[in-house]
Amino acid sequence: MAIRQILRRSLSGERRSPSEVPKGHLAVYVGENEKTRFVIPISYLNQPLFQELLYQAEQEYGFDHPMGGLTIPCNHDFFLEVTSRLGGL
């Protein structure tokens, strides 16, 4: 499944159970105020650009994330820009 399809599904507002995350992917919550769920490939975790986002999350929340999952404190547009860059690798 292409990353754009995965991101579109995440943005569609559909609520999914954790078991509906495709193998090799993980769900993250993104947003400064209102959080949106995105499903991303786990390969992003090794990318320096994405690791910067993880560092921001650690600084903001430590390891106690308010949504019960990985929460990234950046705006949606920036997150989409980062994931589109990573999708081209």
C-alpha positions as CSV (number, residue, x, y, z in Angstrom):
1,M,0.0,0.0,0.0
2,A,1.4,3.4,-1.0
3,I,2.3,5.9,1.8
4,R,-0.1,8.5,0.4
5,Q,-3.0,6.0,0.7
6,I,-2.1,5.2,4.2
7,L,-1.9,8.8,5.2
8,R,-5.2,9.6,3.4
9,R,-6.9,6.8,5.3
10,S,-5.5,8.2,8.6
11,L,-6.8,11.6,7.8
12,S,-10.2,10.4,6.8
13,G,-11.3,10.2,10.4
14,E,-11.9,6.5,10.5
15,R,-11.3,5.0,13.9
16,R,-9.3,1.9,13.7
17,S,-8.3,-0.6,16.3
18,P,-4.6,-1.2,16.8
19,S,-5.0,-4.6,15.1
20,E,-5.9,-2.7,11.9
21,V,-2.4,-1.2,11.5
22,P,-0.7,-3.0,8.6
23,K,2.3,-5.2,9.4
24,G,5.5,-3.1,9.2
25,H,3.7,0.1,10.2
26,L,2.8,2.0,13.4
27,A,0.2,4.5,14.4
28,V,1.3,8.0,15.6
29,Y,-0.7,11.0,16.8
30,V,0.3,14.3,15.4
31,G,-0.7,17.8,16.3
32,E,-0.1,20.7,18.6
33,N,-3.7,21.0,19.9
34,E,-6.0,18.6,18.0
35,K,-4.3,15.2,17.4
36,T,-4.7,13.3,14.2
37,R,-3.8,9.6,13.9
38,F,-1.4,8.7,11.1
39,V,-0.1,5.2,10.1
40,I,3.5,5.3,9.0
41,P,6.1,2.6,7.9
42,I,8.4,1.6,10.8
43,S,11.3,2.2,8.5
44,Y,10.8,6.0,9.2
45,L,12.1,5.4,12.7
46,N,15.6,5.0,11.4
47,Q,15.6,8.2,9.4
48,P,17.4,11.3,10.9
49,L,14.6,13.6,9.8
50,F,12.0,11.5,11.6
51,Q,14.3,11.0,14.6
52,E,14.2,14.8,15.1
53,L,10.4,14.6,15.4
54,L,10.9,11.8,18.0
55,Y,13.3,14.0,19.9
56,Q,10.7,16.8,20.0
57,A,8.2,14.3,21.3
58,E,10.5,13.1,24.0
59,Q,11.2,16.8,25.1
60,E,7.5,17.6,25.1
61,Y,6.0,14.4,26.7
62,G,8.9,12.3,28.0
63,F,7.7,8.7,27.7
64,D,4.2,9.4,29.0
65,H,2.2,10.2,25.9
66,P,-1.3,11.6,26.5
67,M,-3.0,9.7,23.6
68,G,-1.6,6.3,24.9
69,G,0.5,6.0,21.8
70,L,3.4,7.9,20.2
71,T,2.4,11.6,20.0
72,I,4.4,14.0,17.9
73,P,4.0,17.7,18.8
74,C,4.2,19.4,15.4
75,N,1.6,20.8,13.0
76,H,0.0,18.5,10.5
77,D,1.4,20.3,7.4
78,F,5.0,19.9,8.7
79,F,4.4,16.3,9.5
80,L,3.0,15.7,6.0
81,E,6.0,17.5,4.5
82,V,8.4,15.3,6.4
83,T,6.6,12.0,5.5
84,S,6.5,13.0,1.9
85,R,10.2,13.5,1.9
86,L,10.8,10.2,3.6
87,G,8.3,8.5,1.2
88,G,10.6,9.4,-1.7
89,L,13.7,7.6,-0.2
